[in-house]
Amino acid sequence: MARRKIEHVGIMVADMERSIAFYRDVVGLSLKGTLTHTNGVIRLAFMGFDQTGETELELIEGYNDSLPLEGKVHHVAFTVDDVEDEFARIQTLEVKLIDQEIVKLPNGSRYFFFHGPDGEWIEFFQSTRG
């Protein structure tokens, strides 16, 4: 099966440093890495409990400045073995794509987004981070 686990849950944040400190100091997560998206605007931080195969928390800054009071979960990502195969498969289904092509991050990880039945964002993600 090409889909293996929930890769990460993306949460939009207003202040990356403040959010990293919160999830580190209050929740107990470790910062696993940061990067600036290929668009040069969005900043990402990945956090976890340093356990093999864990689902990570992805903090996203710069995507949308108008966060609702309760915060905003942006998307749920699933690890896939082959993002090209999954992109081709999804295109054959009655699914609304968000990305019209596979996006490649500076670290080599690749992904694409599509909508679930209620408009939720779903990401298929092939990581180079192990």
C-alpha positions in Angstrom: 0.0 0.0 0.0 1.4 3.4 -1.0 -0.2 5.3 1.9 1.5 4.5 5.2 0.7 6.8 8.1 -0.4 10.3 9.1 2.8 12.3 8.3 2.0 15.5 10.1 -0.8 18.0 11.0 -0.2 21.5 9.9 -1.2 24.4 12.2 -1.1 28.0 11.0 0.7 30.3 13.5 1.1 34.1 13.7 4.5 34.1 15.3 6.8 31.2 14.6 9.3 31.7 17.4 6.5 32.1 20.0 4.8 29.0 18.8 8.0 26.9 18.7 8.7 28.0 22.3 5.2 27.2 23.4 5.1 23.7 21.8 8.6 23.0 23.2 8.2 24.4 26.7 4.5 23.7 27.4 3.8 20.6 25.3 7.2 19.0 25.4 7.9 18.7 21.7 11.4 19.0 20.2 12.2 21.2 17.2 13.1 18.7 14.4 13.8 21.3 11.7 12.8 24.5 10.0 12.8 25.7 6.4 11.5 28.5 4.2 9.1 27.3 1.5 10.2 27.6 -2.1 7.9 30.6 -2.4 10.2 32.5 0.0 7.3 33.7 2.1 6.0 30.7 4.2 8.1 29.4 7.0 7.7 25.9 8.3 8.8 24.2 11.6 8.5 20.5 12.3 8.2 19.3 15.9 7.8 16.0 17.6 8.7 13.8 20.5 11.8 12.3 18.8 10.2 8.9 18.3 10.7 6.8 15.3 7.7 6.8 12.9 5.9 9.5 14.9 3.3 11.9 13.4 4.8 15.4 13.5 3.3 18.8 14.1 4.1 21.3 11.3 3.9 25.0 12.2 3.1 27.3 9.3 3.8 31.0 9.4 3.0 33.5 6.6 0.3 31.6 4.8 -2.7 33.5 6.2 -2.6 36.5 8.6 -6.2 36.3 9.6 -6.4 33.4 12.0 -9.7 32.8 13.8 -9.7 33.2 17.6 -9.6 29.4 18.2 -6.6 29.0 15.9 -6.5 27.0 12.6 -5.6 23.5 11.7 -4.6 24.0 8.1 -4.3 20.4 6.9 -3.6 16.7 7.6 -0.7 15.1 5.7 -0.2 11.4 4.9 3.1 9.8 4.2 3.2 8.2 0.7 5.9 5.9 -0.8 5.7 7.5 -4.3 4.1 10.9 -4.6 4.1 10.7 -8.4 2.1 7.5 -8.4 -0.4 9.0 -5.9 -0.7 12.2 -7.9 -1.5 10.2 -11.0 -4.0 8.0 -9.1 -5.8 11.0 -7.5 -6.2 12.6 -10.9 -8.2 9.6 -12.1 -10.7 10.1 -9.2 -13.5 12.6 -8.7 -11.4 14.7 -6.3 -10.7 18.4 -6.5 -7.0 19.1 -6.7 -5.6 22.2 -4.9 -2.1 21.8 -6.4 -2.0 21.3 -10.2 1.5 19.8 -10.0 3.7 18.2 -7.3 5.5 20.8 -5.2 9.2 20.3 -4.2 10.6 21.9 -1.0 14.2 23.0 -0.7 15.0 19.9 1.3 13.8 17.6 -1.6 10.5 16.6 0.1 7.6 16.6 -2.3 3.8 16.9 -1.9 0.5 17.9 -3.3 -2.8 19.0 -1.7 -6.4 18.1 -2.6 -9.8 18.6 -1.0 -11.8 16.2 1.1 -15.6 15.9 0.7 -16.2 18.9 3.0 -13.4 21.1 1.6 -10.8 20.1 4.2 -7.2 20.1 2.9 -5.4 16.8 2.6 -1.7 16.5 1.7 0.1 13.5 0.3 3.8 13.9 1.3 7.0 12.1 0.4 9.6 13.1 2.8 13.4 13.2 2.5 13.7 13.7 6.2 13.7 9.9 7.0 
